[in-house]
Amino acid sequence: MSPRLDQLSLRRVAIWGYGKEGQAALRLLRQQYPQKKIGLIVTPEEAERWHFELDPLLEVITDAPSPGVFGNYQIVIKSPGISPYAHQRAMEWAHFRGTRFISGSALWFAQHGEDKTVCITGTKGKSTTSALTAHLLQAGGTATLLAGNIGTPLLDVLEPDPAPEVYVVELSSFQCFDFAGVPAIATVLNLSPEHLDWHGSEQQYYSDKLKILAEGRADVAVLNAADERLRAMTHGIERKVWFNDPEHWHARGDSVWHGGEKLIDLAATQLIGAHNASNIAAACTMIELLGVEPRRVVDALRAFRPLPHRLQRLGERRGRHFIDDSISTTPEATLAALSSLNGQALAVLVGGHDRGIDWRDFAERVLAHPPRAIVGVGAHGARIVDTLATQWSGLAGSAHPALAQASDLKAAIARAEELTPLGGTILLSPGAPSFDAFKDYAERGQRFAEWAGFETTRS
């Protein structure tokens, strides 16, 4: 069990990593314990980027993580982006000597064990589904707070005033790794390979992701009946409700149904793509379990606006339409985007941080909804293009998309314009994380919009 915040007062505490969650952890500790000495374990690059000297009680450590570094502290709050598998031996030795490693999310859940939480994860769609679920609950009269991986760190809402009736919490696989919550609803939308560099293997990724369901903590699990891998890996879960089951809330093409009753067509919403029909079905399942009748909030469903960088239509420039799907960090997500835009003359930009995912399956499946062209971005994009070219080597050129390569995103946009006819579409759906060249997917999407010719606000 993770310690509560008040149990940190007499312990030597360090924060490991200074991303969004590490910053939230420091804000919270400094607010609660303004005179407490706190360790901060960061890279030399992070140390140069921030003005830590403004906090004289902050001990900044830039040495490589080791048992000696960790051993100075009884509690280390680890940021989710840091893989425990990459530091396993050092952490094990430190733990043996008395250091305890926790996460910000575990600290939050220790404070909220009695609150009603809806925890949502999945390889694809978790941000949209989380935001949509919170939106529909609010429309149904339930005071709701949305936080977690979607943007607001949990430690920034440790004690919200007023407290909501329901917390909707999006969790990444990193946050699921040491999940210790007791949610009213734990939802897994789907499973496909992702973040293999962090988890170490495909099976470990699935195992970590499904810790949200471990030990029957949740009152009920909401699971996707259309995901065969998920069905096979959750057959032992007793308290579960399926979405995408024909008898319950499910996607049927571009529509959402309950049994034989149609709720809505996607065309009546602002969401693009059949995968969003599945996300709506999941949201309807969850809000119904919480006492909100989905049929009563259809107007709110129609009004729901897509989140930025998720198949977001930017507009038209130089005779071509531009769509930002920078949130796409897996080949599966890119395939879903292409399926959503089937029939359009488009070029898709792929590539980013290389996590070792095999794109050969993508090469086969993309031919079901082939774009006009695929443009690889950077070194990873070049490897993707090489993989596709090898897989398609026996096909006539007209049977598969044209392939091209560009050194960076700006050059890829220009190359895509050359390959896209007037009236066509240029889609950024990289199928990979952004941190080869950008701090996150949002910055990548902003630069895509900017270099395409749209006004943006820099973050």
MIBAFI-344251 format. One line per field, with one value per residue (C-alpha): x negated, y, z negated; residue in three letters. Coordinates in steps of 0.02 Angstrom, whole numbers, padded with zeros to 5 digits. Example, Ala and Ser with C-alpha at 12.3 -4.5 7.8 and 13.67 -1.06 7.14 Angstrom:
BEGIN
X: c(-00615,-00684)
Y: c(-00225,-00053)
Z: c(-00390,-00357)
r: c(ala,ser)
END
This chain:
BEGIN
X: c(00000,-00066,-00095,00022,-00040,-00044,-00160,-00296,-00321,-00458,-00535,-00678,-00594,-00659,-00573,-00647,-00618,-00551,-00420,-00241,-00212,-00379,-00336,-00165,-00247,-00366,-00224,-00125,-00268,-00324,-00146,-00123,-00299,-00375,-00525,-00563,-00724,-00679,-00791,-00770,-00854,-00865,-00974,-01106,-00999,-00849,-00956,-01012,-00836,-00760,-00804,-00813,-00925,-00768,-00725,-00868,-00792,-00797,-00944,-00971,-01062,-01123,-01222,-01164,-01029,-01112,-01087,-01199,-01094,-00929,-00995,-00997,-00806,-00670,-00540,-00574,-00427,-00466,-00398,-00299,-00409,-00557,-00555,-00585,-00646,-00790,-00846,-00788,-00950,-00983,-00804,-00809,-00969,-00901,-00739,-00838,-00925,-00759,-00713,-00533,-00484,-00310,-00223,-00121,00034,00008,-00008,00154,00250,00191,00284,00440,00476,00655,00696,00789,00661,00677,00506,00483,00339,00309,00184,00297,00438,00414,00401,00554,00654,00602,00646,00810,00858,00827,00923,01075,01075,01074,01215,01313,01296,01149,01010,00855,00668,00559,00374,00226,00131,00249,00161,00195,00077,00169,00063,00125,00301,00263,00389,00505,00632,00772,00741,00827,00948,00844,00661,00628,00445,00352,00204,00058,-00028,-00168,-00042,00041,-00127,-00106,00081,00151,00322,00492,00599,00786,00755,00593,00601,00484,00529,00410,00236,00102,-00089,-00154,-00295,-00399,-00557,-00485,-00407,-00540,-00424,-00250,-00190,-00257,-00165,-00001,-00036,-00073,00078,00195,00137,00283,00389,00275,00341,00520,00494,00629,00814,00836,00725,00784,00703,00708,00792,00724,00542,00495,00330,00416,00552,00422,00320,00468,00568,00536,00610,00776,00862,00861,00974,00939,00959,00959,01069,01220,01338,01268,01187,01089,01019,01097,01000,01013,01158,01184,01319,01392,01453,01566,01590,01483,01424,01332,01235,01058,01108,01218,01066,00902,00800,00716,00692,00774,00654,00744,00907,00822,00762,00940,01004,00877,00925,01110,01076,00984,01106,01252,01167,01153,01338,01338,01454,01357,01514,01542,01373,01371,01369,01210,01137,01173,01090,00932,00781,00632,00478,00331,00214,00340,00399,00418,00465,00355,00427,00364,00201,00134,00278,00253,00339,00235,00279,00180,00178,00015,00083,00060,-00087,-00059,-00038,00135,00186,00124,00225,00380,00354,00334,00489,00584,00533,00555,00589,00497,00344,00216,00036,-00005,-00160,-00234,-00384,-00451,-00541,-00584,-00522,-00561,-00383,-00371,-00281,-00261,-00083,-00045,-00114,00014,00164,00142,00184,00365,00376,00223,00175,00106,-00066,-00162,-00300,-00426,-00494,-00672,-00776,-00630,-00525,-00662,-00659,-00470,-00479,-00613,-00502,-00352,-00456,-00522,-00348,-00277,-00423,-00318,-00172,-00147,-00177,00005,00058,-00017,-00043,-00189,-00333,-00441,-00560,-00600,-00731,-00609,-00426,-00438,-00517,-00389,-00246,-00324,-00352,-00174,-00107,-00202,-00118,00058,00173,00271,00422,00330,00282,00118,00131,00006,00033,-00144,-00115,-00259,-00299,-00364,-00516,-00644,-00620,-00484,-00447,-00278,-00141,-00060,-00216,-00229,-00049,-00076,-00228,-00134,00005,-00119,-00223,-00067,-00020,00103,00089,00044,00007,-00162,-00164)
Y: c(00000,00171,00296,00442,00618,00651,00502,00590,00728,00639,00541,00587,00610,00632,00658,00563,00650,00822,00804,00858,00737,00771,00956,00919,00815,00957,01085,00976,00937,01118,01173,01046,01056,01226,01199,01020,00970,00877,00783,00799,00668,00735,00727,00861,00927,00946,01033,01161,01193,01246,01376,01258,01379,01478,01340,01331,01178,01078,00960,00932,00770,00744,00585,00430,00335,00208,00122,00254,00397,00316,00260,00436,00436,00333,00378,00410,00474,00410,00498,00382,00414,00329,00142,00038,-00103,00005,00033,-00130,-00183,-00011,-00001,-00177,-00143,00022,-00062,-00195,-00054,00027,00145,00137,00188,00257,00355,00514,00418,00290,00434,00510,00347,00323,00484,00438,00258,00299,00410,00357,00342,00287,00231,00214,00142,00063,00071,00183,00302,00326,00516,00540,00412,00489,00665,00606,00509,00659,00771,00658,00634,00823,00840,00711,00814,00723,00837,00764,00799,00738,00710,00594,00558,00669,00826,00873,00775,00688,00772,00941,00890,00801,00904,00993,01113,01075,00889,00804,00659,00561,00567,00512,00462,00420,00304,00266,00097,00181,00232,00061,-00020,00008,00040,00033,00114,00043,00111,00100,00061,00003,00011,-00064,-00009,-00117,-00193,-00187,-00171,-00003,00070,-00088,00010,00057,-00111,-00221,-00338,-00351,-00472,-00361,-00213,-00310,-00370,-00194,-00122,-00249,-00211,-00090,-00248,-00337,-00423,-00381,-00205,-00126,-00140,-00182,-00196,-00125,-00217,-00219,-00377,-00342,-00356,-00539,-00517,-00425,-00557,-00695,-00604,-00559,-00720,-00739,-00569,-00602,-00432,-00366,-00282,-00289,-00149,-00191,-00338,-00339,-00354,-00198,-00034,-00066,00008,-00047,00032,00220,00209,00172,00049,-00029,-00200,-00167,00018,00148,00289,00399,00406,00474,00595,00681,00709,00802,00642,00560,00374,00210,00188,00336,00240,00112,00250,00316,00141,00126,00296,00252,00091,00182,00325,00203,00106,00271,00310,00426,00371,00392,00428,00584,00660,00636,00825,00833,00694,00794,00948,00858,00927,00815,00839,00928,00820,00679,00677,00865,00952,01106,01175,01205,01279,01285,01181,01037,00989,00957,00841,00830,00658,00682,00582,00427,00335,00159,00082,00025,00206,00256,00115,00175,00351,00291,00184,00337,00435,00293,00353,00518,00557,00581,00569,00512,00562,00424,00406,00470,00390,00210,00092,-00067,-00102,-00211,-00122,-00278,-00306,-00124,-00156,-00293,-00210,-00036,-00104,-00119,00072,00129,00313,00387,00408,00372,00492,00436,00567,00558,00403,00301,00352,00290,00121,00113,00155,00021,-00107,-00063,-00067,-00240,-00306,-00238,-00287,-00416,-00299,-00186,-00003,00039,-00089,00002,00182,00283,00293,00443,00498,00667,00720,00809,00856,01020,00937,00795,00920,00991,00816,00766,00917,00861,00691,00751,00821,00980,00943,00801,00780,00778,00679,00680,00511,00458,00290,00329,00441,00616,00629,00598,00781,00858,00863,00780,00743,00913,01008,00896,00935,01121,01125,01025,01156,01299,01231,01191,01375,01384,01504,01417,01462,01399,01301)
Z: c(00000,00046,-00096,-00118,-00097,-00284,-00307,-00207,-00334,-00434,-00292,-00177,-00008,00169,00336,00482,00649,00686,00819,00794,00650,00566,00567,00492,00355,00310,00309,00191,00072,00066,00031,-00109,-00180,-00138,-00255,-00205,-00116,00043,00163,00350,00460,00638,00792,00820,00963,00848,00718,00846,00908,00742,00610,00463,00368,00324,00199,00072,-00013,00149,00170,00355,00400,00578,00546,00639,00542,00429,00260,00184,00252,00202,00033,-00035,-00034,-00114,00017,00203,00306,00481,00635,00750,00902,00817,00847,00690,00803,00864,00683,00608,00522,00446,00382,00311,00215,00150,00099,00007,-00089,-00136,00005,00062,00239,00270,00407,00402,00454,00314,00190,00257,00246,00066,00026,00125,00081,00031,00180,00337,00477,00657,00720,00908,01006,01175,01316,01420,01382,01195,01200,01309,01209,01043,01098,01175,01019,00908,01030,01032,00843,00821,00946,00845,00687,00605,00540,00623,00623,00768,00732,00755,00913,01012,00953,00771,00656,00517,00384,00445,00393,00231,00133,00256,00186,00212,00221,00370,00360,00486,00538,00717,00726,00885,00853,00968,00964,00864,00731,00732,00690,00502,00499,00324,00341,00296,00438,00455,00639,00720,00910,01039,01215,01317,01322,01456,01445,01385,01277,01295,01257,01085,01041,01119,01213,01286,01152,01013,01089,01083,00907,00844,00934,00855,00678,00678,00659,00535,00379,00422,00353,00462,00423,00607,00761,00926,01071,01261,01326,01502,01446,01455,01364,01222,01209,01196,01064,00953,00952,00765,00720,00632,00617,00795,00920,01106,01231,01417,01371,01490,01341,01256,01309,01467,01625,01788,01929,01907,01784,01600,01547,01391,01441,01591,01553,01640,01528,01653,01816,01808,01945,01815,01702,01724,01708,01858,01885,01840,01692,01612,01621,01510,01393,01380,01342,01201,01131,01138,01044,00906,00881,00879,00739,00645,00663,00815,00956,01121,01219,01111,01155,01344,01369,01264,01370,01528,01451,01394,01486,01531,01426,01510,01614,01631,01811,01794,01956,01972,02133,02310,02371,02548,02611,02490,02328,02171,02028,01866,01786,01692,01545,01653,01575,01641,01814,01756,01727,01899,01978,01884,01950,02129,02112,02050,02205,02329,02505,02490,02595,02458,02405,02229,02132,02021,01907,01741,01596,01640,01504,01598,01658,01813,01957,02067,02006,02049,02225,02253,02170,02243,02415,02357,02348,02444,02448,02607,02527,02367,02319,02188,02069,02001,01969,01902,02052,02167,02080,02095,02281,02305,02217,02325,02485,02440,02399,02561,02672,02765,02799,02948,02909,02936,02805,02658,02600,02665,02541,02501,02365,02287,02160,02043,02022,02115,02266,02256,02272,02430,02501,02460,02553,02708,02697,02656,02791,02767,02659,02573,02390,02296,02134,01991,01908,01861,01779,01660,01510,01540,01431,01566,01615,01504,01319,01344,01470,01438,01491,01645,01691,01663,01775,01908,01907,01907,02051,02149,02136,01991,01845,01683,01503,01447,01286)
r: c(met,ser,pro,arg,leu,asp,gln,leu,ser,leu,arg,arg,val,ala,ile,trp,gly,tyr,gly,lys,glu,gly,gln,ala,ala,leu,arg,leu,leu,arg,gln,gln,tyr,pro,gln,lys,lys,ile,gly,leu,ile,val,thr,pro,glu,glu,ala,glu,arg,trp,his,phe,glu,leu,asp,pro,leu,leu,glu,val,ile,thr,asp,ala,pro,ser,pro,gly,val,phe,gly,asn,tyr,gln,ile,val,ile,lys,ser,pro,gly,ile,ser,pro,tyr,ala,his,gln,arg,ala,met,glu,trp,ala,his,phe,arg,gly,thr,arg,phe,ile,ser,gly,ser,ala,leu,trp,phe,ala,gln,his,gly,glu,asp,lys,thr,val,cys,ile,thr,gly,thr,lys,gly,lys,ser,thr,thr,ser,ala,leu,thr,ala,his,leu,leu,gln,ala,gly,gly,thr,ala,thr,leu,leu,ala,gly,asn,ile,gly,thr,pro,leu,leu,asp,val,leu,glu,pro,asp,pro,ala,pro,glu,val,tyr,val,val,glu,leu,ser,ser,phe,gln,cys,phe,asp,phe,ala,gly,val,pro,ala,ile,ala,thr,val,leu,asn,leu,ser,pro,glu,his,leu,asp,trp,his,gly,ser,glu,gln,gln,tyr,tyr,ser,asp,lys,leu,lys,ile,leu,ala,glu,gly,arg,ala,asp,val,ala,val,leu,asn,ala,ala,asp,glu,arg,leu,arg,ala,met,thr,his,gly,ile,glu,arg,lys,val,trp,phe,asn,asp,pro,glu,his,trp,his,ala,arg,gly,asp,ser,val,trp,his,gly,gly,glu,lys,leu,ile,asp,leu,ala,ala,thr,gln,leu,ile,gly,ala,his,asn,ala,ser,asn,ile,ala,ala,ala,cys,thr,met,ile,glu,leu,leu,gly,val,glu,pro,arg,arg,val,val,asp,ala,leu,arg,ala,phe,arg,pro,leu,pro,his,arg,leu,gln,arg,leu,gly,glu,arg,arg,gly,arg,his,phe,ile,asp,asp,ser,ile,ser,thr,thr,pro,glu,ala,thr,leu,ala,ala,leu,ser,ser,leu,asn,gly,gln,ala,leu,ala,val,leu,val,gly,gly,his,asp,arg,gly,ile,asp,trp,arg,asp,phe,ala,glu,arg,val,leu,ala,his,pro,pro,arg,ala,ile,val,gly,val,gly,ala,his,gly,ala,arg,ile,val,asp,thr,leu,ala,thr,gln,trp,ser,gly,leu,ala,gly,ser,ala,his,pro,ala,leu,ala,gln,ala,ser,asp,leu,lys,ala,ala,ile,ala,arg,ala,glu,glu,leu,thr,pro,leu,gly,gly,thr,ile,leu,leu,ser,pro,gly,ala,pro,ser,phe,asp,ala,phe,lys,asp,tyr,ala,glu,arg,gly,gln,arg,phe,ala,glu,trp,ala,gly,phe,glu,thr,thr,arg,ser)
END
